[in-house]
Amino acid sequence: MSDTILVHASRPVLDEKAAWLEALAHERNASQHTIDSYERDLRQFLVFLTEYNARPAEITDLADLKTAELRAFLADRRRDGTGARSLGRNLSGVRSFLRHLERKGLASSAGARAMRAPKQPKSLPRPLSVDDALEVSEEAGSFAVEPWIAARDVAVLTLLYGCGLRISEALSLPGDALTDPGQRAMPIEGKGGKTRIVPLLPAVLEAVAEYRRLCPFALGSEEPLFRGARGGPLRPQIVQRNMVRLRSALGLPPSATPHALRHSFATHLLAAGGDLRTIQDLLGHASLSTTQNYTAVDSNRLMSVYRDAHPRARRRSS
């Protein structure tokens, strides 16, 4: 977005906006989709703030930002017909920029962090969309204070979505796991001591390698791969707590849990044409009926498969 369009902010704000977007791209390696969304969120907020104060937004306006102003912004967006989920994403973009200013000593993000995202409509447990699952993985380290913890959080959630692991399976990996950049699969011991082979994506290996590079603790074979802030084993509650924060920041429903990433892994494979038996093996399910219940495929796709595959359906449509 050009500066000529963003006349709703002073030059210092525009400079910090540019630096923030640069940091998202190069330091946090955010996707272009995430960068575009955050840029749009901030632009909308600065437009609102300019109209709210009857002058272009200044750094001091952001430094002294009150929750009342954030609530007024969301109320204004709601009047324009913006849904609860989009409002949550608007708030997420503003929070990210305020954290950037906070790191430079220019503002405090406490008010924005304390503000709850708009309540999402209740829904049954379901997988995340492909875009949401990718964004959760990319933004997993957003709330970490230290770079190695941010890399750890990204690596854990990337494993859950990229390999379909349970939290317990990811957190039980030994410190010497996934050290070979050419590794293409790994054995996982699941429920009941049953071992399955899980393929490895390059994105998974890269996320773990980045965490390993930054982790301040020795990662030997006798110690767990993923560590807590003090060096002990990373607890599932920490992963779940981080997902709650991500859910609020990204405007996702309560069904977006760490386990939903495993659910999404299976559902996205099936929707892309994956074989149900193969997905059963990848998940480590003893019964195919469990896999069928676990994966969610929309009714339109089921009807499409029926029309293409069933002899009577083909005959009727011909």
C-alpha positions as CSV (number, residue, x, y, z in Angstrom):
1,M,0.0,0.0,0.0
2,S,1.5,3.3,-1.0
3,D,2.1,6.2,1.4
4,T,-0.1,8.5,-0.7
5,I,-3.1,6.3,0.2
6,L,-2.1,6.2,3.9
7,V,-2.4,10.0,4.5
8,H,-4.2,9.0,7.7
9,A,-0.9,8.7,9.5
10,S,2.2,10.8,10.2
11,R,5.6,10.1,8.7
12,P,7.0,8.5,11.9
13,V,4.0,6.1,12.0
14,L,4.4,5.2,8.3
15,D,8.1,4.6,8.9
16,E,7.4,2.3,11.8
17,K,4.7,0.5,9.7
18,A,7.3,-0.2,7.0
19,A,9.8,-1.5,9.5
20,W,7.1,-3.7,11.1
21,L,6.2,-5.2,7.7
22,E,9.9,-5.8,6.9
23,A,10.3,-7.6,10.3
24,L,7.3,-9.8,9.6
25,A,8.8,-10.8,6.3
26,H,12.4,-11.3,7.2
27,E,12.7,-11.9,10.9
28,R,9.5,-13.9,11.5
29,N,9.4,-15.3,8.0
30,A,5.6,-14.7,7.8
31,S,3.8,-15.6,4.6
32,Q,2.7,-13.0,2.1
33,H,-0.9,-13.8,3.0
34,T,-0.2,-12.9,6.6
35,I,1.7,-9.7,5.8
36,D,-1.1,-8.5,3.5
37,S,-3.7,-9.2,6.1
38,Y,-1.9,-7.4,8.8
39,E,-1.1,-4.4,6.6
40,R,-4.8,-4.2,5.8
41,D,-5.8,-4.5,9.5
42,L,-3.4,-1.7,10.5
43,R,-4.4,0.5,7.6
44,Q,-8.1,0.3,8.6
45,F,-7.3,1.1,12.2
46,L,-5.2,4.1,11.2
47,V,-8.0,5.4,9.0
48,F,-10.4,5.0,11.9
49,L,-8.0,6.7,14.4
50,T,-7.6,9.7,12.1
51,E,-11.3,10.2,11.8
52,Y,-11.7,9.5,15.6
53,N,-9.2,12.2,16.5
54,A,-9.9,14.5,13.5
55,R,-6.2,14.5,12.6
56,P,-3.6,12.1,11.2
57,A,-2.5,9.4,13.6
58,E,0.7,10.0,15.6
59,I,3.0,7.8,17.5
60,T,1.8,9.4,20.7
61,D,-1.8,8.3,19.8
62,L,-0.6,4.7,19.7
63,A,1.6,5.1,22.8
64,D,-1.4,6.3,24.8
65,L,-4.0,4.0,23.1
66,K,-6.9,3.1,25.3
67,T,-9.2,0.1,25.2
68,A,-12.1,2.5,24.6
69,E,-10.5,3.5,21.3
70,L,-10.0,-0.2,20.3
71,R,-13.6,-1.0,21.2
72,A,-14.8,2.0,19.2
73,F,-12.8,0.8,16.2
74,L,-14.3,-2.7,16.4
75,A,-17.8,-1.2,16.9
76,D,-17.3,0.9,13.8
77,R,-16.2,-2.1,11.8
78,R,-19.2,-4.1,13.1
79,R,-21.5,-1.3,11.9
80,D,-20.0,-1.8,8.4
81,G,-21.1,-5.4,8.5
82,T,-17.8,-7.0,9.5
83,G,-18.3,-10.4,11.2
84,A,-16.9,-11.5,14.5
85,R,-14.1,-13.6,12.9
86,S,-12.8,-10.7,10.8
87,L,-13.0,-8.4,13.8
88,G,-10.8,-10.7,15.7
89,R,-8.3,-10.6,12.8
90,N,-8.4,-6.8,12.8
91,L,-7.5,-6.8,16.4
92,S,-4.7,-9.3,15.8
93,G,-3.1,-7.0,13.2
94,V,-3.2,-4.0,15.5
95,R,-1.8,-6.0,18.4
96,S,1.1,-7.1,16.3
97,F,2.0,-3.5,15.3
98,L,1.7,-2.4,19.0
99,R,4.1,-5.2,20.0
100,H,6.5,-3.9,17.4
101,L,6.3,-0.4,18.9
102,E,6.6,-1.8,22.4
103,R,9.9,-3.6,21.5
104,K,11.3,-0.2,20.5
105,G,10.0,1.5,23.6
106,L,7.5,3.6,21.7
107,A,4.2,2.2,23.1
108,S,2.7,-0.3,25.4
109,S,0.6,-3.2,24.0
110,A,-0.8,-4.1,27.4
111,G,-4.2,-2.6,26.7
112,A,-4.6,-4.5,23.4
113,R,-3.4,-7.7,24.9
114,A,-5.9,-7.5,27.7
115,M,-8.8,-6.9,25.3
116,R,-10.7,-10.0,24.4
117,A,-11.5,-10.7,20.8
118,P,-15.1,-10.5,19.8
119,K,-17.0,-13.6,20.8
120,Q,-17.1,-16.2,18.0
121,P,-20.3,-18.0,17.1
122,K,-20.5,-21.5,18.8
123,S,-19.7,-24.3,16.5
124,L,-19.2,-28.1,16.6
125,P,-15.6,-29.3,16.8
126,R,-14.2,-29.2,13.3
127,P,-10.9,-28.9,11.5
128,L,-9.3,-25.6,10.6
129,S,-9.3,-24.4,7.0
130,V,-6.0,-24.8,5.1
131,D,-5.3,-21.1,5.4
132,D,-6.0,-21.0,9.1
133,A,-3.9,-24.1,9.8
134,L,-1.0,-22.6,7.9
135,E,-1.4,-19.2,9.7
136,V,-1.5,-20.9,13.1
137,S,1.8,-22.6,12.3
138,E,3.4,-19.4,11.1
139,E,2.1,-17.2,14.0
140,A,2.7,-19.8,16.7
141,G,5.7,-17.8,18.1
142,S,3.9,-14.5,18.2
143,F,3.6,-14.4,22.0
144,A,7.0,-15.7,22.9
145,V,9.4,-13.3,24.6
146,E,12.6,-15.1,23.5
147,P,13.4,-16.1,19.9
148,W,14.2,-19.8,20.8
149,I,10.8,-20.1,22.5
150,A,9.1,-18.6,19.5
151,A,10.9,-21.1,17.2
152,R,10.0,-24.0,19.6
153,D,6.3,-23.1,19.5
154,V,6.4,-22.9,15.7
155,A,8.1,-26.3,15.5
156,V,5.6,-28.0,17.8
157,L,2.5,-26.8,16.0
158,T,4.1,-27.5,12.6
159,L,4.7,-31.1,13.7
160,L,1.0,-31.4,14.8
161,Y,-0.3,-30.2,11.5
162,G,2.5,-31.4,9.2
163,C,2.7,-35.0,10.6
164,G,-0.7,-35.4,12.3
165,L,0.9,-36.0,15.7
166,R,-0.8,-36.0,19.0
167,I,0.6,-33.4,21.5
168,S,2.0,-36.3,23.7
169,E,3.7,-37.8,20.6
170,A,5.4,-34.5,19.7
171,L,6.5,-33.8,23.2
172,S,7.9,-37.3,23.7
173,L,10.4,-37.0,20.8
174,P,14.0,-37.4,22.1
175,G,16.6,-34.6,21.7
176,D,18.4,-36.3,18.9
177,A,15.2,-36.7,16.7
178,L,15.0,-35.0,13.3
179,T,18.6,-34.0,13.0
180,D,19.0,-35.3,9.4
181,P,17.8,-32.7,6.9
182,G,17.4,-35.5,4.3
183,Q,15.1,-37.6,6.5
184,R,11.8,-38.4,4.9
185,A,10.0,-40.4,7.5
186,M,10.2,-41.3,11.2
187,P,8.7,-44.0,13.5
188,I,6.2,-42.8,16.1
189,E,5.0,-44.8,19.0
190,G,1.3,-44.1,19.6
191,K,-1.4,-45.3,21.8
192,G,-1.1,-48.9,23.0
193,G,2.5,-49.0,22.1
194,K,1.7,-49.3,18.4
195,T,4.4,-47.9,16.1
196,R,3.6,-46.2,12.8
197,I,5.7,-44.5,10.1
198,V,5.0,-40.8,9.6
199,P,6.3,-39.0,6.4
200,L,8.3,-35.8,7.0
201,L,7.8,-32.6,5.1
202,P,10.7,-30.2,4.5
203,A,8.8,-27.5,6.4
204,V,8.7,-29.7,9.5
205,L,12.5,-30.4,9.3
206,E,13.2,-26.7,8.8
207,A,11.1,-25.6,11.8
208,V,12.8,-28.2,14.1
209,A,16.2,-27.2,12.8
210,E,15.6,-23.5,13.5
211,Y,14.4,-24.4,17.0
212,R,17.5,-26.6,17.6
213,R,19.8,-23.8,16.3
214,L,18.4,-21.3,18.8
215,C,17.7,-23.6,21.8
216,P,20.0,-22.8,24.7
217,F,19.9,-26.3,26.2
218,A,21.8,-29.4,25.2
219,L,19.5,-31.7,23.2
220,G,20.9,-35.2,23.8
221,S,19.2,-38.5,23.2
222,E,18.4,-39.0,26.8
223,E,16.5,-35.7,27.1
224,P,13.3,-34.5,25.4
225,L,13.6,-32.5,22.2
226,F,11.1,-29.7,23.3
227,R,12.0,-27.8,26.5
228,G,10.2,-25.4,28.8
229,A,11.6,-22.0,29.6
230,R,13.8,-23.4,32.4
231,G,15.0,-26.4,30.5
232,G,12.6,-29.0,31.7
233,P,10.3,-31.0,29.5
234,L,7.7,-28.8,27.7
235,R,4.3,-29.5,29.2
236,P,1.2,-29.9,27.1
237,Q,-0.6,-27.2,29.0
238,I,1.9,-24.7,27.6
239,V,1.1,-25.7,24.0
240,Q,-2.6,-25.5,24.8
241,R,-2.3,-22.1,26.4
242,N,-0.4,-20.8,23.4
243,M,-3.2,-22.1,21.1
244,V,-5.8,-20.2,23.2
245,R,-3.8,-17.0,22.6
246,L,-3.5,-17.7,18.9
247,R,-7.2,-18.5,18.7
248,S,-8.0,-15.1,20.2
249,A,-5.5,-13.2,18.1
250,L,-6.6,-14.8,14.8
251,G,-10.3,-14.8,15.5
252,L,-10.6,-18.6,15.4
253,P,-13.5,-20.6,17.0
254,P,-13.1,-22.5,20.3
255,S,-12.8,-25.7,18.3
256,A,-9.3,-24.6,17.1
257,T,-7.3,-26.6,19.6
258,P,-3.9,-28.3,19.2
259,H,-5.8,-31.6,18.5
260,A,-7.7,-29.8,15.7
261,L,-4.4,-29.5,13.9
262,R,-4.2,-33.3,13.8
263,H,-7.8,-33.4,12.7
264,S,-7.0,-30.8,10.0
265,F,-4.0,-33.0,8.8
266,A,-6.4,-35.9,8.2
267,T,-9.2,-33.9,6.7
268,H,-7.0,-31.9,4.3
269,L,-5.4,-35.1,3.1
270,L,-8.8,-36.8,2.5
271,A,-10.2,-33.7,0.8
272,A,-7.2,-33.7,-1.6
273,G,-8.0,-37.3,-2.6
274,G,-6.0,-39.2,0.1
275,D,-6.9,-42.8,0.6
276,L,-8.9,-43.4,3.9
277,R,-6.9,-46.6,4.7
278,T,-3.6,-44.7,4.3
279,I,-4.8,-41.9,6.5
280,Q,-5.8,-44.5,9.1
281,D,-2.2,-45.7,9.1
282,L,-0.7,-42.2,9.3
283,L,-2.9,-41.4,12.3
284,G,-2.3,-44.7,14.0
285,H,-6.0,-45.6,14.4
286,A,-6.7,-49.2,15.1
287,S,-10.2,-49.0,13.6
288,L,-11.2,-47.4,10.2
289,S,-14.4,-46.3,11.8
290,T,-12.4,-44.0,14.1
291,T,-10.7,-42.4,11.1
292,Q,-14.1,-41.9,9.4
293,N,-15.4,-40.1,12.4
294,Y,-12.2,-38.1,12.8
295,T,-12.1,-36.7,9.3
296,A,-14.6,-34.1,8.1
297,V,-15.4,-34.0,4.4
298,D,-18.2,-31.6,3.3
299,S,-21.4,-33.1,1.8
300,N,-20.7,-31.5,-1.6
301,R,-17.5,-33.5,-2.0
302,L,-19.1,-36.7,-0.8
303,M,-21.9,-36.3,-3.4
304,S,-19.3,-35.5,-6.0
305,V,-17.4,-38.7,-5.2
306,Y,-20.7,-40.6,-5.3
307,R,-21.7,-39.2,-8.7
308,D,-18.3,-40.0,-10.1
309,A,-17.8,-43.5,-8.7
310,H,-21.2,-45.2,-8.2
311,P,-22.4,-47.1,-11.3
312,R,-26.0,-46.3,-10.8
313,A,-25.2,-42.6,-10.3
314,R,-23.1,-42.5,-13.5
315,R,-25.9,-44.3,-15.5
316,R,-28.6,-41.8,-14.3
317,S,-26.5,-38.8,-15.1
318,S,-25.6,-40.0,-18.6
